[in-house]
Amino acid sequence: MSFTKFDVPDPEPEGYLLLGDPSAVPAINAILDVLPRDARVVAILEIIGDGDETIPISEHPGATVTWVAKHVPSRLGEAVPQRDWSNWLAWLAGESKTVKEVRAILNTVHGFPLSDIQHRAYWMRGKAMRLAKERETRELEEAVGEKAPAPVAAKGSAVRPSGRWRSERGKELLGSIRWKLGVAGVMQAFISIMQLIPYILLAEIGRRLLGGETGWDAFRVPVLGALVSFGGAALLSAALMVWLHIVDAEFGCDLRRSVVSKLARLPLGWFSDRNSATVRQAVQEDAGRLHYMVTHAVPDSVAGAVTPIIVLLYLFTVDSGLAAMLFIPVLVMVWLYSIMMRDNADNLARVADWTKKANADASAFVGALPVVRVFGGDGRRLRETLNGQIDFLNDWQRPMAATKALSQLVIQPPTFLLLIVAVGMWKIKYGGMTHAELLPFIFLGTTFGGQLLAVLYGLAPVREGRQAARRIGVLLEEKELDRSDVAEEAPHGPTGLRFADVTFGYRPRVPVLRNIDLDLKPGTMTALVGPSGAGKSTLATLPGRFHDVIGGAVKLTFDGKEVDIRNLPPEVLQRCVGFVFQDVQLIKGTVRENIALAAPVASDADVEVAARAAHIHERIMRMPRGYLSVVGEDAYLSGGEAQRLSIARALLANPPVLVLDEATAFADPESEHLVQQAIAALVRNRTVLVVAHRLHTVAGADCIAVMRDGRIVQRGRHEELLAQGGLYRELWQVGEEIAA
C-alpha cells in the first residue's frame, strides 16, 4: 500500500529484479500479473518466520523465485547474484534498514543507477525486535564459529559489471556543457552579491539620515556605490542570460541533430511500434524541456542559495534575535512544501505520460476524421483520454490547492515585512534595538523570500528536464541497424529472395519466427497464409530490414549469387526491395510528389505512365489541380484509391523484389477490381512475396507457404495443398463457408 500503482515502463527494461520480504508478496504478485509473459523476472525474498516459503507466488513463465534466510540486514543484498544486470529494473520493499543497505549494494556492487531502483521501506524494527535480531545473530555466530558476514555496501567493494544502463545516457547529455554551467554558477554568485550591495548602502544612507547628516559629502560614496553596483549587476545579469541562451541554442541544436541522426539509423520496425507523437516528443518536446535546466536552473539555484546566506549573515551582525525570527516563514514554507511534494515523483512522471497519450490519441483522431464523419464516430477514445487526464490532474492538484496557496503566502515579502515591523517595533519599544538598526531589515529582510520561491518553482521544471533527458538518453541507446559489414553493391541479374534458417524475436530469447527456410525464385510469386498471429507480417518485413534476424540470414539472389541483405547499403536495399502495405502512408505534398517519393528525379511522363498502369490516372485528372493537387487539401482519396497511388509509387520505383502485405485489405468493393488489376501490372516480371488472408486472391501463386506459431508447416501450390489436407484445407473451407 506504500507504493503507487506499478506500470510497465516504456521502453521495457531487459528484466525485473524484485526484492522483499513476506509482507511484500501481495505487491510482487500484482507486479507479476501485469508483466508481459515473455519478461524475465528474478524474485528474491527473505525469510522472516517459519513457513514463509509456503506463501503463494503468482505464476509467471519467466520468473525464478528464491527464498533466503534472514540473519543479517545485508543477507538479501548478498543473495543478488553477480551478473550483468544492465538495463534491468529493481523493485525493493521491506524493513527500513534492510532497504537502505540493499539499495546501496545494488548501486555500488551491481551498478544499478539509483533511478532504476524503485524502493520503499514500509516498516521499521523497534527496540525489542532489534534486540531479538542481535540475539539471533549471536546464536548464528556461535553455531558456525565465525561472525556473520558484514554488509557488502561500501563503495568500491566489488567491481561493477561492464554493462551499460540506457538511463545513464541521459546524465551524459549535459556533460559537454557542465563546465559552462559551473562558470554560470560562479558568475551568478558574484552577481547576487552585487545585487545586494545597493540594499546595504540604502540602509547605510537611512542610518545617516536618522543620525542627522544632511550634506552631500556624507552620501556621495554610498549613492555612487549603489548606482555602480546596481548598473553593473544588471549588465552582468543580462550578459549571463544572453550567453546561457546561446549555450542552450547550440546545445539544443546539437541534441536535436543527434536525435534526428539516431532516428535515421534505427530500424524501420522501431517506427512501426510507435506513433508520431512519440517521435515528436523526442525531437521537439523533450529537447525543449531541457531549456530551463540549461538556461535558468543554475542561476536561479545559486541566487536562491547565495542571496539568503549573505542577507542573513549581514542581518545577524545588526541584530541576531530579529534575524533568527526570519527563519520562521522559511521553515513553515518548507514544511508545507514537503507535504505537497510527498510521493509526487510518480505523478510528475505521469504528467508526461498523459501528455504523450493525449497527443497520440488526438493525432489518431484527426487522421481518422474522414472515416469518423462518414460512419458517425464520436471520438470516444480521445474523449476518454482527455477526461482521464483531467481527472488525474484534479485528483492530484485539487487536494493540495489550499496548502499550495498558504505556502506561497507565507514566503511573500509582505509576510516578512509584517514580521519584521511587529517584532522590530516591540524591540524598539523595550530598548532592544534602535530605529536605525531596523532599516536594514526593512530593506533586506524582504528580499530573499522571492528567491526561495523561485527556486521552489524551478524544481518541477528541473524534474521534467531530468525525465526528458532520461527519455532522450534511452532513445539514443536504442539498438541501431548493424552496418559494420555493409560493403557490397547489388550485382546485376534476375533477383530472388531466400530466407535461410531464419529465427527472429522482438525480445531476447523469445522467438516469434523459428527456423524459416523459404526460397523465392526470380520472377515467381510466393504467398504467406495462416491464422492471425502466425508471424506472416513479421516475416514479410524482414527483407526490408525492419528488424535484423537473430538467427540465420535473409539473402537476395542475383543470377544465383547470394548476398546477405546486411551487407548491402540501405539505399541499395531500398532499390532492390519494395513494399506495398495494408495501411498506405501518404506525405503532405502533391500527388506527383507522393508517386515519385522513391524516384524524385522521375519525369512527368514516367509518373503518368506509372499512374496509368496503377489505374489511378483518371481519378487524379478529376482533382482540382491534377497531379499538383495537395493530399489532404484538394486531393481526398478513398482506401482503394490511396492503395492504387502507392502501387503507382512502387511501379515507378521499379524494385526487382516486391512485398505485398494484404494490399486489398482496405479497398472498397467498387475499387477492389481496379486494385487487383494494378497489382497484376505491378507483380509482372518481379519476385513477389505476398501476405494474404483471403486465400482466393493467391490461389494462382507459384508457391503457398502456410504458417502457424512462427513456423512454416506446409508449402506447395494450391491444388497440392488442398490434396494434402491439413491447415491450408481447413482455412480454405472456412473461407468458402464465409463466402457462401
C-alpha positions in Angstrom: 0.0 0.0 0.0 3.0 2.3 0.4 3.7 2.1 -3.3 1.8 3.7 -6.2 0.4 1.7 -9.0 3.0 -0.3 -10.9 3.1 0.5 -14.6 5.2 -1.4 -17.1 8.0 1.1 -18.1 8.3 2.3 -21.7 10.7 1.2 -23.1 10.6 -2.1 -21.2 13.7 -3.0 -19.3 15.7 -6.1 -20.0 14.2 -7.7 -16.9 12.8 -7.2 -13.5 14.6 -7.8 -10.1 12.0 -8.0 -7.3 13.3 -8.0 -3.7 11.4 -8.0 -0.5 10.1 -9.9 2.5 6.8 -11.9 3.0 4.8 -8.7 3.5 5.8 -7.6 0.0 4.5 -10.8 -1.6 1.0 -9.3 -2.4 2.6 -6.4 -4.2 5.1 -8.7 -6.0 2.1 -10.9 -7.1 0.4 -7.8 -8.5 3.5 -6.9 -10.5 3.9 -10.4 -11.8 0.3 -10.3 -13.0 0.8 -7.2 -15.2 4.3 -8.0 -16.6 4.4 -9.4 -20.1 4.5 -13.1 -20.3 7.9 -13.1 -22.1 9.5 -10.8 -19.5 12.5 -12.1 -17.4 11.9 -11.8 -13.7 14.2 -12.6 -10.7 12.4 -12.5 -7.4 14.5 -12.8 -4.1 12.6 -12.9 -0.8 13.9 -13.1 2.7 12.5 -15.5 5.3 11.3 -13.7 8.4 9.4 -16.6 10.1 8.7 -20.3 9.8 6.5 -21.2 6.8 7.2 -18.1 4.8 8.3 -20.2 1.8 4.7 -21.6 1.6 3.2 -18.2 0.8 1.7 -18.5 -2.8 3.6 -16.6 -5.5 1.8 -15.8 -8.8 2.8 -18.0 -11.7 4.9 -16.3 -14.4 6.6 -18.2 -17.1 9.7 -16.1 -17.0 10.1 -15.8 -13.2 12.5 -17.5 -10.8 11.8 -17.2 -7.1 14.4 -17.6 -4.4 13.9 -17.5 -0.6 16.9 -16.6 1.6 17.4 -16.9 5.3 17.2 -13.7 7.3 20.3 -13.4 9.6 21.8 -10.0 8.9 20.4 -6.9 7.2 22.6 -7.4 4.1 21.6 -11.0 3.6 19.0 -10.0 1.0 21.6 -7.9 -0.9 24.2 -10.6 -0.8 21.7 -13.0 -2.3 21.7 -11.0 -5.6 23.9 -13.0 -7.9 26.9 -11.5 -9.6 26.0 -11.0 -13.2 25.4 -8.3 -15.8 22.2 -6.5 -14.7 22.4 -3.8 -17.3 19.0 -2.2 -18.1 17.2 -4.2 -15.5 14.7 -2.5 -13.2 15.0 -3.2 -9.5 11.9 -3.1 -7.2 12.7 -3.3 -3.5 10.4 -3.2 -0.4 10.9 -4.2 3.2 12.3 -3.1 6.6 13.9 0.3 6.6 17.5 -0.7 7.4 17.4 -3.6 5.0 16.1 -1.5 2.2 18.8 1.1 2.8 21.6 -1.5 2.8 20.3 -3.5 -0.2 19.8 -0.3 -2.2 23.4 0.6 -1.5 24.6 -2.9 -2.6 22.5 -2.7 -5.8 24.1 0.7 -6.6 27.7 0.2 -5.6 28.2 -3.5 -6.3 25.9 -4.3 -9.2 25.9 -0.9 -10.9 22.2 -0.1 -10.7 21.6 3.6 -11.2 19.5 4.9 -8.4 16.9 6.0 -10.9 16.4 2.3 -11.9 15.7 1.2 -8.3 12.1 1.6 -7.1 12.3 1.2 -3.4 10.2 1.8 -0.3 10.7 0.9 3.4 7.3 0.3 4.9 8.2 -0.9 8.4 11.0 -0.3 10.9 12.4 -2.6 13.5 11.6 -1.5 17.1 14.0 -1.8 20.0 12.7 -5.2 21.1 12.9 -6.6 17.5 16.4 -5.2 17.2 17.5 -7.0 20.4 15.9 -10.2 19.1 17.8 -9.8 15.8 21.1 -9.3 17.6 20.4 -12.4 19.7 19.7 -14.4 16.6 22.9 -13.1 15.0 24.9 -14.2 18.1 23.4 -17.6 18.1 24.3 -18.0 14.4 27.9 -16.9 15.1 28.2 -19.4 17.9 26.8 -22.1 15.6 29.1 -21.6 12.7 32.1 -20.4 14.8 32.5 -17.1 13.0 31.0 -13.7 12.7 28.1 -13.0 10.4 29.2 -11.5 7.1 29.4 -7.8 7.0 27.2 -5.9 4.5 28.9 -5.5 1.1 27.8 -2.0 0.5 31.0 0.0 0.7 31.9 1.9 -2.5 34.5 0.0 -4.4 34.0 -3.2 -2.5 33.3 -5.1 -5.8 34.0 -4.4 -9.4 30.9 -3.1 -11.3 29.8 -5.1 -14.3 30.9 -3.7 -17.6 27.3 -3.4 -18.9 25.7 -0.1 -19.6 22.4 1.3 -18.5 20.3 3.2 -21.0 19.2 5.6 -18.3 22.7 6.7 -17.7 23.0 8.3 -21.1 20.5 11.0 -20.0 23.1 12.2 -17.4 25.8 12.3 -20.0 23.8 14.6 -22.3 24.7 17.6 -20.1 28.4 16.5 -19.8 29.5 18.7 -22.7 28.2 21.9 -21.1 28.8 21.1 -17.4 31.9 23.4 -17.2 29.8 26.2 -18.8 27.1 25.7 -16.1 29.9 25.9 -13.5 31.1 29.2 -14.9 27.5 30.4 -14.9 27.1 29.5 -11.2 30.2 31.4 -10.3 29.1 34.4 -12.3 25.6 34.3 -10.7 27.1 34.2 -7.2 29.1 37.4 -8.0 26.0 39.0 -9.5 23.9 38.1 -6.4 26.4 39.8 -4.1 26.4 42.9 -6.4 22.6 43.0 -6.3 22.6 43.0 -2.5 25.2 45.9 -2.2 22.6 48.6 -3.1 20.2 47.5 -0.4 23.0 47.5 2.2 24.1 51.0 1.0 20.5 52.2 1.2 20.3 51.0 4.8 23.5 53.0 5.5 22.0 56.1 3.9 19.0 55.7 6.1 21.1 55.4 9.2 23.0 58.6 8.3 19.7 60.4 7.7 18.4 59.3 11.1 21.7 60.4 12.5 21.1 64.0 11.3 23.6 64.1 8.5 22.4 66.2 5.5 25.5 67.2 3.5 26.2 65.6 0.0 29.7 64.6 1.2 28.1 62.2 3.7 26.1 60.4 1.0 28.3 60.6 -2.1 30.1 57.3 -1.6 27.0 55.2 -0.7 24.9 56.7 -3.5 27.5 56.3 -6.2 28.4 52.8 -4.9 24.7 51.8 -5.1 24.3 53.1 -8.6 27.5 51.4 -9.9 26.7 48.2 -8.2 23.1 48.2 -9.4 24.1 49.0 -13.0 27.0 46.5 -13.0 24.7 43.7 -11.7 22.1 44.5 -14.3 24.6 44.4 -17.2 26.3 41.2 -16.0 23.0 39.5 -15.4 21.8 40.4 -18.9 25.1 39.2 -20.4 24.9 36.0 -18.4 21.3 35.3 -19.7 22.3 36.1 -23.3 25.4 33.8 -23.0 23.3 30.9 -21.5 20.7 31.3 -24.2 23.4 31.0 -26.8 24.7 27.9 -25.0 21.2 26.5 -24.9 20.6 27.2 -28.6 23.9 25.4 -29.6 23.2 22.5 -27.2 19.6 22.2 -28.3 20.7 22.2 -32.0 23.3 19.5 -31.4 20.9 17.5 -29.3 18.2 17.6 -32.0 20.7 16.7 -34.6 21.8 13.7 -32.5 18.2 12.6 -32.1 17.3 13.0 -35.8 20.5 11.3 -36.8 19.7 8.5 -34.4 16.2 8.2 -35.9 17.8 7.8 -39.3 19.9 4.8 -38.1 17.0 3.0 -36.3 15.3 0.0 -38.0 12.0 0.8 -39.6 10.3 -1.6 -37.2 11.1 0.8 -34.4 8.7 3.3 -36.0 6.1 0.7 -36.7 5.9 0.0 -33.0 5.5 3.8 -32.1 3.3 6.6 -33.2 4.2 10.0 -34.5 3.5 11.6 -31.0 6.4 9.5 -29.5 8.8 10.7 -32.2 7.7 14.3 -31.9 8.1 14.2 -28.1 11.7 13.1 -28.5 12.6 15.6 -31.2 10.6 18.6 -30.0 9.1 18.4 -26.6 11.7 16.6 -24.6 14.5 18.7 -26.2 12.5 21.8 -25.3 12.1 20.7 -21.7 15.9 20.9 -21.2 15.8 24.7 -21.9 15.2 25.6 -18.2 17.9 23.3 -17.0 20.5 24.8 -19.3 19.4 28.4 -19.2 17.8 29.2 -15.8 18.2 26.3 -13.3 21.8 27.2 -12.3 21.3 31.0 -11.9 18.1 30.5 -10.0 19.5 27.9 -7.7 22.7 29.9 -7.0 20.8 33.1 -6.5 18.3 31.3 -4.2 21.2 30.0 -2.1 23.7 32.9 -2.1 21.2 35.7 -1.5 19.6 34.4 1.7 23.0 33.4 3.1 24.6 36.8 2.5 21.5 38.6 3.8 21.2 36.6 6.9 24.9 36.9 7.7 24.7 40.7 7.4 21.5 40.9 9.4 22.9 38.8 12.2 25.6 41.4 12.6 22.9 44.0 13.1 20.5 42.1 15.4 20.8 38.4 15.8 17.4 38.0 17.6 15.4 39.6 14.8 17.5 37.8 12.1 16.7 34.5 13.7 12.9 35.3 13.6 13.2 35.4 9.7 13.6 31.6 9.7 10.0 31.1 10.9 8.3 31.8 7.5 11.0 29.8 5.7 10.5 26.7 8.0 6.8 26.9 7.6 7.1 27.1 3.8 9.5 24.1 3.8 7.1 22.1 5.9 4.1 22.9 3.7 6.1 22.3 0.5 7.3 18.9 1.8 3.7 17.9 2.5 2.8 18.9 -1.1 5.7 17.1 -2.7 5.4 13.9 -0.7 5.0 10.9 -3.0 4.7 13.3 -6.0 7.6 11.9 -8.1 5.3 9.3 -9.8 2.7 12.0 -10.5 5.3 14.2 -12.2 6.3 11.3 -14.4 2.7 10.6 -15.2 2.1 14.1 -16.4 4.5 13.4 -19.4 2.8 10.0 -19.9 -0.7 11.6 -20.1 0.6 14.3 -22.4 2.1 11.8 -24.8 -1.0 9.7 -24.7 -3.3 12.7 -25.3 -1.1 13.8 -28.3 -1.2 10.3 -29.8 -4.9 9.9 -29.5 -5.5 13.5 -30.9 -3.3 12.7 -33.9 -5.1 9.4 -34.5 -8.5 11.1 -34.2 -7.5 13.9 -36.7 -6.0 11.4 -39.1 -9.2 9.3 -39.0 -11.6 12.2 -39.1 -12.9 11.5 -42.6 -13.8 8.0 -41.6 -15.3 9.2 -38.3 -17.5 11.7 -40.1 -18.7 9.1 -42.6 -19.5 6.3 -40.1 -20.7 8.6 -37.3 -17.8 8.0 -34.8 -17.9 10.2 -31.8 -14.2 10.3 -30.9 -14.9 8.3 -27.7 -11.3 7.2 -27.2 -9.9 10.7 -27.4 -12.7 12.0 -25.1 -11.9 9.2 -22.6 -8.2 10.1 -22.7 -8.8 13.8 -22.1 -11.3 13.1 -19.3 -8.7 10.7 -17.8 -6.1 13.4 -18.0 -8.4 16.0 -16.4 -9.4 13.5 -13.6 -5.7 12.8 -12.9 -4.8 16.5 -12.7 -7.9 17.2 -10.5 -7.1 14.3 -8.2 -3.5 15.4 -7.9 -3.8 19.1 -7.6 -7.1 19.9 -6.0 -6.4 18.3 -2.6 -3.3 20.5 -2.2 -4.7 23.7 -3.5 -5.1 25.3 -0.1 -1.7 24.1 1.1 -0.1 25.5 -2.1 -1.7 28.9 -1.6 -0.6 29.0 2.0 3.0 28.0 1.2 3.1 30.8 -1.3 1.6 33.4 1.0 3.9 32.6 3.9 7.0 33.4 1.8 5.8 36.6 0.2 7.6 39.9 1.0 4.5 41.3 2.9 4.7 38.4 5.3 8.4 39.1 6.1 7.6 42.9 6.3 4.8 42.3 8.8 7.0 40.0 10.9 9.9 42.5 10.8 7.8 45.5 11.7 5.9 43.7 14.5 9.0 42.2 16.2 11.1 45.3 15.4 8.7 47.8 16.9 8.3 45.6 20.0 12.1 45.5 20.5 12.4 49.3 19.9 9.7 49.9 22.5 11.6 47.9 25.1 15.0 49.2 24.1 16.2 46.1 22.3 17.2 47.9 19.1 17.2 51.4 17.6 15.2 52.8 14.6 18.4 52.9 12.5 19.0 49.1 13.2 15.5 48.3 11.9 16.2 49.9 8.4 18.5 47.0 7.1 15.8 44.5 8.0 13.1 46.5 6.1 15.4 46.8 3.0 16.9 43.4 3.0 14.7 41.2 5.1 12.0 41.0 2.5 14.3 40.3 -0.5 15.2 36.6 -0.2 11.7 35.2 0.1 11.1 35.7 -3.6 14.4 34.0 -4.4 13.5 30.9 -2.4 10.1 30.8 -4.1 11.8 31.0 -7.5 13.9 28.0 -6.6 10.9 26.0 -5.5 9.0 26.9 -8.7 12.1 25.7 -10.6 12.1 22.2 -9.0 9.3 21.0 -11.2 10.9 22.1 -14.5 14.2 20.6 -13.3 12.5 17.2 -12.6 10.8 17.4 -16.0 14.1 18.2 -17.6 15.8 15.2 -16.0 13.0 12.9 -17.1 13.2 14.4 -20.6 17.0 13.8 -20.6 16.4 10.3 -19.4 13.9 9.6 -22.3 16.2 11.1 -24.8 19.1 9.1 -23.4 17.1 5.9 -23.7 16.3 6.8 -27.3 19.9 7.4 -28.1 20.8 4.0 -26.6 18.2 2.2 -28.8 19.8 -0.6 -30.9 20.6 0.5 -34.4 20.9 -1.5 -37.5 24.3 -3.2 -37.7 26.1 -1.6 -40.7 29.6 -2.9 -39.8 29.5 -5.4 -42.6 28.0 -3.1 -45.2 30.4 -3.2 -48.1 28.8 -4.7 -51.2 26.8 -3.3 -54.1 24.0 -5.3 -55.6 25.1 -7.4 -58.5 23.0 -7.3 -61.7 20.8 -10.1 -63.0 17.5 -11.8 -62.1 16.8 -11.2 -58.4 15.3 -13.7 -56.0 14.9 -13.8 -52.2 15.8 -16.5 -49.7 15.1 -17.0 -46.0 17.9 -19.2 -44.8 17.1 -20.8 -41.4 15.7 -17.5 -40.1 14.9 -17.1 -36.4 13.6 -13.7 -35.1 12.1 -12.3 -31.9 11.2 -8.8 -30.7 12.6 -9.6 -27.3 15.8 -11.6 -26.5 15.3 -15.3 -26.1 11.6 -15.1 -27.1 11.5 -16.1 -30.8 8.5 -15.2 -32.9 9.8 -16.9 -36.1 11.7 -20.2 -35.9 13.9 -21.8 -38.5 12.2 -20.4 -41.5 13.6 -21.8 -44.8 11.9 -20.3 -47.9 13.4 -19.8 -51.4 11.7 -17.3 -53.8 12.9 -17.9 -57.3 13.3 -14.9 -59.6 10.0 -13.9 -61.3 7.8 -16.1 -59.0 5.0 -15.2 -56.6 5.1 -16.8 -53.1 2.2 -16.3 -50.7 2.2 -16.4 -46.9 -1.0 -17.6 -45.4 -2.1 -18.8 -42.0 -4.2 -17.8 -38.9 -3.7 -14.5 -37.2 -0.6 -14.3 -35.1 1.2 -16.9 -37.2 4.0 -14.5 -38.0 3.2 -13.7 -41.7 3.5 -9.9 -41.5 6.6 -10.2 -39.3 8.3 -12.4 -41.8 7.3 -10.1 -44.7 9.1 -7.1 -43.0 12.5 -8.8 -42.7 13.6 -8.4 -46.3 13.5 -4.6 -45.8 15.5 -4.8 -42.6 12.6 -3.5 -40.5 14.4 -5.7 -38.0 17.5 -7.8 -38.1 17.2 -11.5 -37.6 18.7 -13.2 -34.5 19.5 -16.4 -36.3 20.1 -17.4 -39.9 20.0 -14.8 -42.7 17.8 -13.1 -45.3 19.5 -13.1 -48.7 19.0 -11.7 -52.1 20.0 -13.9 -55.0 21.4 -12.3 -58.2 21.6 -14.8 -61.0 22.5 -17.5 -58.5 24.8 -15.4 -56.4 23.6 -14.9 -52.8 24.1 -11.6 -50.9 23.1 -11.1 -47.2 20.9 -8.0 -47.0 23.0 -6.9 -44.0 25.9 -6.5 -46.4 24.0 -4.1 -48.7 24.0 -0.3 -48.1 20.5 0.8 -47.0 19.9 2.8 -50.2 20.8 -0.2 -52.4 18.5 -2.5 -50.4 15.6 0.1 -50.8 16.1 0.0 -54.6 16.1 -3.8 -54.6 13.1 -4.5 -52.3 9.8 -2.6 -52.5 6.7 -2.7 -50.2 3.0 -2.1 -50.6 1.4 -2.2 -47.1 -2.2 -2.5 -46.0 -2.1 0.9 -44.3 -1.0 3.4 -47.0 1.2 6.3 -45.8 0.9 9.5 -47.8 3.0 12.5 -47.2 1.8 16.1 -47.0 2.5 17.1 -50.6 1.3 16.9 -54.1 0.0 13.8 -55.7 3.0 13.8 -58.0 5.4 14.0 -55.0 3.7 11.1 -53.4 4.1 8.9 -56.5 7.7 10.0 -57.1 8.7 9.6 -53.5 11.2 6.8 -54.3 12.3 8.4 -57.6 12.2 12.2 -57.1 14.0 12.9 -60.4 11.5 11.0 -62.5 9.9 12.9 -65.4 6.3 13.8 -65.5 5.8 11.3 -68.3 7.2 8.5 -66.2 5.0 9.5 -63.3 1.9 9.4 -65.6 2.9 6.0 -67.1 3.1 4.6 -63.5 -0.3 6.2 -62.6 -1.9 4.8 -65.7 -0.6 1.3 -65.0 -2.0 1.5 -61.5 -5.4 2.7 -62.8 -5.3 5.9 -60.8 -4.6 8.4 -63.7 -8.2 9.2 -64.5 -9.0 9.8 -60.8 -6.0 12.2 -60.5 -7.1 14.2 -63.5 -10.5 14.8 -61.9 -8.8 16.5 -59.0 -8.8 20.3 -59.0 -5.1 20.6 -60.0 -4.4 17.2 -61.3 -1.0 15.9 -60.3 -0.3 19.1 -58.5 -3.2 18.7 -56.1 -2.1 18.5 -52.5 -3.1 15.4 -50.5 -5.3 16.4 -47.6 -6.2 19.9 -49.1 -7.7 19.4 -52.5 -7.0 15.7 -53.0 -9.0 13.3 -50.9 -8.6 9.6 -51.7 -10.6 6.6 -50.6 -8.8 3.5 -49.3 -8.7 1.8 -52.7 -7.6 5.0 -54.4 -4.8 5.5 -51.9 -3.7 1.9 -52.4 -3.5 2.4 -56.2 -1.5 5.5 -55.6 1.0 3.5 -53.5 1.1 0.9 -56.3 2.0 3.6 -58.8 4.8 4.7 -56.4 6.1 1.1 -56.4 5.8 0.8 -60.2 7.9 4.0 -60.6 10.5 2.8 -58.1 10.7 -0.5 -60.1 12.2 -2.8 -57.4 13.0 -6.3 -58.6 11.7 -7.8 -55.3 8.2 -6.8 -54.1 6.5 -7.5 -50.8 2.7 -7.1 -50.6 1.0 -7.1 -47.2 -2.7 -7.8 -48.0 -2.8 -4.9 -50.4 -6.5 -5.1 -51.0 -7.4 -5.1 -47.3 -8.6 -1.5 -47.2 -10.0 -1.4 -50.7 -13.7 -0.7 -51.1 -15.6 -3.4 -53.1 -16.1 -0.9 -56.0 -12.4 -0.3 -56.5 -11.1 -3.8 -55.5 -11.2 -4.9 -59.1 -9.1 -1.9 -60.1 -6.6 -2.6 -57.3 -6.3 -6.2 -58.4 -5.6 -5.0 -62.0 -3.0 -2.6 -60.7 -1.3 -5.4 -58.6 -1.3 -7.6 -61.7 0.7 -4.9 -63.5 2.9 -4.4 -60.5 3.9 -8.1 -60.0 4.7 -8.8 -63.6 8.3 -10.0 -64.1 9.1 -9.5 -60.4 9.8 -11.7 -57.4 6.8 -11.3 -55.2 6.1 -12.2 -51.6 2.5 -11.6 -50.7 0.8 -11.8 -47.3 -2.8 -12.9 -47.8 -5.8 -13.5 -45.6 -8.3 -14.2 -48.4 -6.9 -17.3 -49.9 -8.7 -17.0 -53.3 -6.6 -13.9 -54.1 -3.4 -16.1 -54.1 -4.7 -19.4 -55.4 -2.6 -18.9 -58.5 0.7 -18.3 -56.7 3.7 -20.3 -57.6 4.2 -21.3 -54.0 2.0 -21.0 -51.0 3.7 -21.2 -47.5 1.3 -22.0 -44.7 2.5 -20.6 -41.3 1.4 -21.4 -37.8 3.1 -20.4 -34.5 6.1 -18.8 -36.3 6.9 -21.9 -38.4 6.1 -23.0 -42.0 4.0 -26.1 -41.6 3.0 -26.6 -45.3 4.2 -25.4 -48.7 3.2 -26.0 -52.3 0.7 -25.0 -55.0 -3.0 -24.5 -54.3 -4.1 -27.9 -55.7 -1.3 -29.7 -53.9 -2.2 -28.2 -50.6 -5.9 -29.0 -50.9 -5.0 -32.6 -51.8 -2.7 -32.9 -48.7 -5.3 -31.8 -46.2 -4.2 -30.1 -43.0 -4.2 -26.4 -42.0 -4.5 -25.0 -45.6 -7.5 -27.0 -46.5 -9.2 -26.0 -43.2 -8.5 -22.3 -43.9 -9.8 -22.7 -47.4 -13.0 -24.4 -46.3 -13.6 -21.7 -43.7 -13.2 -19.1 -46.4 -15.6 -20.9 -48.7 -18.2 -21.1 -45.9 -17.9 -17.4 -45.1 -18.2 -16.5 -48.9 -21.3 -18.7 -49.1 
